[in-house]
Amino acid sequence: MQSGGFPWLTFLIFLPLAGAAALFFVKETSVRMVALGITVADLLLALPLWWLFDASSSQMQFTENVVWITSPSIHYHLGLDGISLPLVLMTAVLMPLCVAISWRSITTRVSSFMATLLVMEAAMIGVFSALDFVLFYVFWEAMLIPMYLLIGVWGGPNRLYAAIKFFLYTLAGSILLLVAILALYFQGGHTFDIVQLSQQAYSPRLQFWLFIAFFAAFAVKVPMFPFHTWLPDAHVEAPTAGSVILASVLLKMGTYGFLRFSLPMLPDASKDFTPMIVALSIIAIVYGAYMALAQADLKKLIAYSSVSHMGFVTLGLFMFNQQGIEGAVMQMVNHGITTGGLFLCVGVIYERTHSRQIADNVGLTKPMPQYATLLVIFSLSSLGLPGTNSFVGEFLILVGTFLWSKIAAALASLGIILAAAYMLWMVQRVAFGVPSPHQLPKLTDLTRREMATLIPLVVLVFWIGLFPNPILSRMHASVTNVVARATHGPQESPTSTGQVTPVVEPVPATQTVQSTEAPRP
């Protein structure tokens, strides 16, 4: 579907914005229901994209392109490919769950809280669908304000410290991103069009400096080691919905930036920096897992597990092969589902015991059997048990890493072993310990609302784990496009017309390698 069709993406972005404004004119008693209705409507609007998407094409689809500012040429340009489609759908799925889990836990300034969630949803979908660099930067920066408010207004005792730390870390990297965007504008033919800029060739020196600027912005957002220190503080202080959004969607902005900009636009610099990225990724995998082993706070344990899991994503992205990048995109989605489910579980138990300490939440199997079952499922998914979603992504990443370096693959696999250690240790305490007598009256099992919040993610855990091909087939052509651009350079992509065209025809990964090495007759 090209320009001139139904403006799917505009509706997906502006429906939550309109809903956020409408919430201030709604009765206080109806705010939660209206917010839930808007997020569900946005999800229902996003679902048809899954079936309408042409998996055989690497072109941007559902495109909308309107002149926004004439000079310099800035366009309201939106579109999706096989990389951004699953991320947009994941965002749309998670937002109703964030509203539902906040139903009782948020009791002050409810209208403002729900409006902040809706603004956040619009900005996140905008980032994944923007095809103009200035528009992308507007959405990128727009996410900072609602996330700052979620932590700083509705967070825990040290919320202001955590909110300011998050804001300053992210803003510092974003400034260099703006400088890189301006440099690309002047070097790439005075255009902010992301697809056209991806088809240009840049000098090695310019690529070097642009990569550093991109790295500063994206590494903080991932967050990569050693730029991760803001994440545990932000998670611990954020409300449950804030933690879900932060872990499931915001962290993916950094890896999405690497995949959308660094690899196709700066292929030479990306290859030069690959050893450094691989080293930092492996350190993050092992360090995050070891730190998770030492945590007594449930949220901090999950936060450090995110550092470890996102290390797998950055590792796969810089393998420059089909398996590694497809595994990374798959793991971005899987991490959003699994970690979102774990944070929802922490929010459920926190409403009852008002404590996130593992020692205060032990032995939940007998008083809360349904809760314990779902917690175990998400935990097994997090450690990559075969049959669950995370196994597929981590397996593909390790295959791609093995093709690049057997030693790197062996070191990265330590993260899976350590993940089993810290997740099973947590499950042993929380699910199978002996509950404290003074906590027993509070430990009531899941309500219908909480079950409705968690069950959709459980379904996705097993659906993706058992049937991953629907997602992999939709991203295959787009990932092939990125691999060809990153490995072969701009000569592979037709640039004379300036149109949005695929770099190469989507073919299986093995054929791609053969076609570049076989002698011509």
Secondary structure, DSSP 8 states (H G I E B T S, - for coil): --TTS--HHHHHHHHHHHHHHHGGGS-GGGHHHHHHHHHHHHHHHHTHHHHHS-TT--S-EEEEEEEEETTTTEEEEEEE-TTHHHHHHHHHHHHHHHHHHTTTT--SSHHHHHHHHHHHHHHHHHHHHB-BHHHHHHHHHHTHHHHHHHHHHHS-TTHHHHHHHHHHHHHHHHHHHHHHHHHHHHHTTS--BHHHHHTS---HHHHHHHHHHHHHHHHHHTT-TTS-THHHHHHHHS-HHHHHHIIIIIHHHHHHHIIIIIHHH-HHHHHHHHHHHHHHHHHHHHHHHHHHHT--BHHHHHHHHHHHHHHHHHHHHTT-SHHHHHHHHHHHHHHHHHHHHHHHHHHHHHHHHS--BGGGS---TTT-HHHHHHHHHHHHHHTT-TTSHHHHHHHHHHHHHHHH-HHHHHHHHHHHHHHHHHHHHHHHHHHHS---TTTGGG-----HHHHHHHHHHHHHHHHHHH--HHHHHHHHHHHHHHHHHHHH-GGGS--SS-----SS----HHHHHHHHHS---
